[in-house]
Amino acid sequence: MTIEPPPWRATVLTLFPEMFPGPLGISLAGKALASGLWALEPRDIRASATDKHRSVDDTPAGGGPGMVLRADVLAAAIDAADAQDRPRLVMSPRGRPLTQARVAELVAGPGPLIVCGRFEGIDQRVIDARGLEEVSIGDYVLSGGEIAAMTLIDACVRLLPGVMGKLVSGTDESFSDGLLEYPQYTRPQTFEGREIPDVLISGDHARVAKWRLAEAEALTAARRPDLWAVRPKVPESGKKRKPLKITTGE
Ligand code: SAH
C-alpha cells in the first residue's frame, strides 16, 4: 500500500466563505478539485468572534472612515486553521505584487493559508504577530480579498501536476522565461482577410520556434520594458538580444 501525500491545499480565511469555490469550482480547476488533486478549505472568520454580537471589526484608531478587522478575532481564526508549517499570506494592495515566480514557489509547497481583508483593512498587529506575507494582485483597490485570493489560487492550481495535462508545460508561457507569450492562431486559415503567418503552417519546427521567440521578444520589449530590462540572458550565446520590430500581420 502506498501512502499518498496530502494534496496541495488552500485554506482561506474570509467573512464570506459562501463565495468559494465560486469560479474555482468550474472547468479545469473545478474538475481537479472534485477529483482530489487539490483541496480548498474556506473558513469563516466570524466563527472566531467571541462577543455576543459576533463582531469582527471596529472603528479605526485615530479616526477616519470605515471599519478595521480586529486583531484578536483574526489571530484566533489563524491559530485554529492548522497552518503553522505553511506559507501564511494576507491579500493586500500594499503587498508585494504577485509574480509567476512566487506562484511557482507556492505550488511547490503544501499550499498556503490566505487571509482575505474587508472594509478598510486589517489591524496591523495581527499581520506582524502572525508573520503574514502581504500579497497584492495589482495596483488597484478591490472591495475585499476574496477575488484576489481566487486569482492567486487559480494561478497556482493550473500548475499542479495533472490539472492541465499536456496543455501547460509551465515553461512556454508568459513570464515563465521572462518574456510575454508569442501570438497564437488556429483555424480557419483566413479570417476577415487575415492569414495565419506562413511560418506556422510550414511544418518546420525550428523555424516556428525561432519565429515565436522573436515575436515574444518584440512584444516584451514593446509592451513591458520593465520585464525586458531584467530578462534572463541566453547563456550559450552571451549576446544581448536586440528588440525586434513587432509584426502586425498587415
Ligand atoms: N484601505 C486599504 C484597502 C482595503 S480594501 C488600503 O488603502 O490599502 C479591502 C481588502 O481588499 C483588503 O484588506 C485586501 O484584503 C483586499 N484587496 C483590495 N485590493 C487588493 C489588491 N490589489 N490585491 C490584493 N488584495 C486586495
Residues whose N, C-alpha, C, O or C-beta is under 5 A from the ligand:
A	BS01	SAH	M91 S92 P93 V115 C116 G117 R118 F119 E120 G121 V135 S136 I137 G138 Y140 V141 L142 S143 G144 G145 A148
